[in-house]
Amino acid sequence: MAEGNISKDLKFEDLKSYQDVVDDLKRKGRKKHLIMGNGFSMAYDHKIFSYNALYDFIEKLKDPTLSKLFEVINTKNFELVMRQLDNFI
């Protein structure tokens, strides 16, 4: 598989191990970076990162445009608001 291309026939066995990736990065003189997947923020602290907590933060900003977006779409779900904005654009 060529670097940078994702094959449609990619199989689990084709995936590199963590150590293989680290070795490749060292060989290329590149830095390691950590990426957290979906759910990490909720697992870290649901009191801060839940939709309700994020919505409460937005409401405290008293920004009329942001407030109207959530009101019109009738949700506290940030992903849904972002999806609707993307569809609109």
N, C-alpha and C positions, 0 to 999 in steps of 0.2 A: 504494500500500500504506500503510495507516494505521500510524503510529508505535506500536511495542509489539506489533503483531499480526504473526504470521508466516503468510503466505499458503501454502496447500498447493501453489499453482501458481508458487511462486517459481522464477525462472530465473536462471542465472548472470549474464545481462545486467542483471538488476534490482539486483544487489549494488552498493553504493556503493564508490567507490574510497577508498583511504586518505585522500587529500587532501580528498575530499568529507566524510568523517567528521570530520576535523580541523576543517574549516571550520564544520560544524554545531556541533561542540563549542564553538568560539570564539564563534559567534553566540549560543549559549545560555549562555555564561559557565561552562561545565563544564570540569573537569580531564580530562587524558588519563591513562589507566591502561594498563599493559602486561599482557597475558594470555599465558601460555605454554601451548602445547598439549601433548597427550600426547607423551611421548617426550623432552621438553625436559630433564627431570632426568637421565635416562640419558645423553643426549648431553653434558650438562654434566659429570657425574662418575659413571660407572657403579660406581665402587668404593664410593660412598656410597649411591647410590639404587637399586641392584639389589635384587631381592627377598631374595637371600641376605644382603646387607649390612643391610637393614632387619630381617630376621629375627634376625640376630646381635645387633643392638642391643636388640631385644625380649628375647632370651634373657639378655642381661647385666643387664637390669632385675630379673630373678628374681621377676617377678610371676606368682604361681601361676595366676591367672585367664587372663591373656594366654597363658601357656605352654600351658595346657589347651586353649584355643580352637584354637591351631595344631595341637596333638596330635590332638584329636578330628577335625578336618577333614582332617588328614594332608596339610598343605601348608605352603609358605613364601610362598605367593601372597597378598599382603594384599588384593587386589581380591576374590579368592574368599572370604576370611574375611569381608570387609565385606558381600559379597552374601549370604552365608549368614546373617549376623546380621540383615540387612535382611529376608530371607525369614522368619526366625524371629519378628521383631517383628510 
